[in-house]
Amino acid sequence: MTLASKSVIFGEVRYCRRSGPTFHAGVLIQDVVQPKPDTSHLDDDQISLYVVGKGLTASEVLRVEAHIFRCDSCKQQMVQTTKALYHKQRR
């Protein structure tokens, strides 16, 4: 697998050993997030979960943030969802 320069790797360090002045670490990779062109929009559930800050994995949060950064339509939907959710809470 070739990784893009802005890839994010989630994993667990399984071992770490000293090798002279440096260390060698073994990592169990659990997920890789790579930037890729995505023409599809976020669905309402993804936006709602992102707004409330619950229900998404770390990699899903990164994907949502990357999409919202480049998609004005989903960014606007997020603003509307935020207003609707927090307006209901104030009542």
C-alpha positions as CSV (number, residue, x, y, z in Angstrom):
1,M,0.0,0.0,0.0
2,T,1.3,3.5,-0.9
3,L,0.5,6.2,1.7
4,A,-0.4,9.7,0.7
5,S,1.6,12.5,2.4
6,K,-1.4,13.5,4.6
7,S,-2.3,9.9,5.7
8,V,-3.2,9.3,9.3
9,I,-2.5,5.9,10.8
10,F,-4.3,4.6,13.9
11,G,-2.7,1.7,15.7
12,E,-1.4,0.2,18.9
13,V,2.3,0.0,19.7
14,R,3.0,-3.7,20.3
15,Y,6.7,-3.5,21.2
16,C,9.5,-0.9,21.5
17,R,13.2,-1.8,21.6
18,R,16.3,0.3,22.0
19,S,18.7,0.0,19.0
20,G,21.7,2.1,19.8
21,P,20.6,5.7,20.0
22,T,17.3,5.0,18.4
23,F,14.2,2.8,19.0
24,H,12.4,0.3,16.8
25,A,8.7,0.0,17.4
26,G,6.2,-2.6,16.1
27,V,2.7,-1.2,15.5
28,L,-0.5,-3.0,14.9
29,I,-2.3,-0.8,12.4
30,Q,-6.0,-0.6,13.0
31,D,-7.1,2.0,10.5
32,V,-5.6,4.3,7.8
33,V,-7.2,7.5,6.7
34,Q,-6.1,8.8,3.3
35,P,-7.2,11.9,1.5
36,K,-9.1,10.9,-1.6
37,P,-11.5,12.7,-3.8
38,D,-15.0,12.1,-2.6
39,T,-17.9,13.5,-4.6
40,S,-20.6,12.1,-2.3
41,H,-22.1,14.3,0.4
42,L,-22.3,13.5,4.1
43,D,-25.6,12.1,5.2
44,D,-27.7,13.7,8.0
45,D,-26.7,11.1,10.6
46,Q,-23.0,11.7,10.0
47,I,-23.4,15.4,10.4
48,S,-25.6,15.1,13.5
49,L,-23.2,12.7,15.2
50,Y,-20.3,15.0,14.4
51,V,-22.2,18.1,15.8
52,V,-23.0,16.4,19.1
53,G,-19.5,14.9,19.3
54,K,-20.6,11.3,19.9
55,G,-20.9,8.1,17.9
56,L,-18.1,8.5,15.4
57,T,-14.7,6.9,15.5
58,A,-11.6,9.0,15.3
59,S,-11.1,8.1,11.7
60,E,-14.7,9.0,10.9
61,V,-14.3,12.4,12.6
62,L,-11.3,13.1,10.4
63,R,-13.1,12.1,7.3
64,V,-16.1,14.3,8.2
65,E,-13.8,17.3,9.0
66,A,-11.9,16.9,5.7
67,H,-15.2,16.7,3.7
68,I,-16.7,19.7,5.5
69,F,-13.6,21.8,4.9
70,R,-14.0,21.4,1.1
71,C,-17.7,21.1,0.7
72,D,-19.8,24.2,1.1
73,S,-23.1,22.3,0.8
74,C,-22.3,20.0,3.7
75,K,-20.8,22.9,5.7
76,Q,-24.1,24.7,5.4
77,Q,-26.0,21.6,6.4
78,M,-23.8,21.3,9.5
79,V,-24.5,24.9,10.5
80,Q,-28.3,24.3,10.1
81,T,-28.1,21.0,12.1
82,T,-26.1,22.7,14.8
83,K,-28.7,25.5,15.1
84,A,-31.6,23.0,15.1
85,L,-30.0,20.7,17.8
86,Y,-28.9,23.5,20.1
87,H,-32.2,25.4,19.7
88,K,-34.1,22.3,20.9
89,Q,-31.8,22.0,23.9
90,R,-32.5,25.6,25.1
91,R,-36.2,25.0,25.4
